Amino acid sequence: MRAAGFPAGEWQTAGVRMSHFWTLMDDEFGAAYAGSLARDHVIGALGNRTAAQALADGEPPRAVWEALCVDMDVPPARRLGRDTRVARGAEGGRSGR
């Protein structure tokens, strides 16, 4: 399946799903501040809208996340989120085995 606007066969990164957007927000800014930031911080690159407004208007979560990262000076190394999560289906450090 290809994203709209990309020619068939052209490499592209996967879009960020809404749930992943909020995971990234929580990881980078903390759960308490992430919601406030999304509701209150106006981002010029999003047409002077907040992240919440841009998402409600149908902007792709990935574009909103990237604009927010630029605006908040999130270093590129942290823009993909934490790499400490356990893969779905993995034992995840369960003890007693």
N, C-alpha and C positions, 0 to 999 in steps of 0.2 A: 504494500500500500504506500502511495506517495502523498506527500503533503501538497495541497493546492498551491499553484504558482511555481512548482519545481518540475523541470522536465524529467521524464521517465529516465531512470538510470543515473541521475545525478546524485552524488552523495550528499547527505544532509544529516544534521543532528536531529534526534527525536524531539518532539515538543515536550514542554513541561506540562504535566497534568495539574489540575487545580490542587489536588491533594499534595502533590510534590511541591508545588509553589508554597503551600503553608508549612510543609516540613522544612523547606529551605529557610523560610522566614523565621520559624521558631529556632532553628539551629543557629542562624546568624545573629539574630537580635534578641532571642529569648521569647518565650511564649507570652509574657505579659506585655512587652514592648511591641512585638510584631503586630498585634491587632491595632494598637494605637497608631503605629507608624503607617499602616495600610490605610487607616481611616483619615488621618490628619495631615500627613506630609504630602504637599503638592509638588509634583514632578513636572518640570518644564518640558521634558522630552515626551511626555504623555499628553501634551496639549493642555498643560496647567491643570491636570486632574490628579487626584490621589490614586494610589494603586487600586483601592477598592472601587472607585468610580470607573477607572479604566477597565477593570475586570467585568464590572456590571455592564459596561458598554460593549463588551464582546472582544476586547483586546486579548490576544493570546497570552496565557500566563507566562510563557517564556519571555515575550517581549517586555512585559511588565516587570518581571524579575530582573532582566538585564538592565532596564532603565533605572530601576531602584538601586541596583548594585553600583552603577556609574554615579548616580546622584549621591549615594551614601559612602562612596569611596571604599567599597568592599574589594579587597585585593582579588585579582583573578584566581589565585590558588584556592580561595574559599568560595567561589561562585558555584561550584558543583555540589556543595554540601559536604557533610561529614562522611568520612569513609569508614567509620567505626560500626556501621549497622551490620547486623547479621543477615545473610541472605535468607529469603523466604524458604522454609523447609529445612534449614540447617539446624543443627543441635543447639547452636547459640550459647555454648559454654555451660550447658546444663551439667551439674555435678551428679555424682552417684552412678556413673557408667563405667 
